[in-house]
């Protein structure tokens, strides 16, 4: 793999970021640009790596590729996944924008009740909880929980 692959996948990531965010934004007139969709479709049209079924050490079948894939074949897999995601109404209905203050990630909300708010509870969720704690502390509530008891952690969102 050379730096050309890296540039190619960075460009693909930017393209998919534009397309998926535009489509998820919803509302009238918020669609991905036709030129961007055509580029995704062109990338998805490249033949993906050929798969083979081979036996592993214990005799079971495992999937492998017939030959080392090239950059275009791997990009085709990613582009096809994006096409599948954007055209599957059930999956598309689960796409959410992270509510993290400085996060632009999208995620599939497969949580029970579909009430997930962040791409990662450990990263964006924790940042939000820390910010909430700081706001309360600055407002004069100190480190008290939402029920007013000292030392009680706020509920996990």
Beta strands, then each sheet from edge to edge (+ up, - down):
strand 1: 51-55
strand 2: 61-65
strand 3: 95-97
strand 4: 106-108
sheet 1: 1+ 2-
sheet 2: 3+ 4-
end
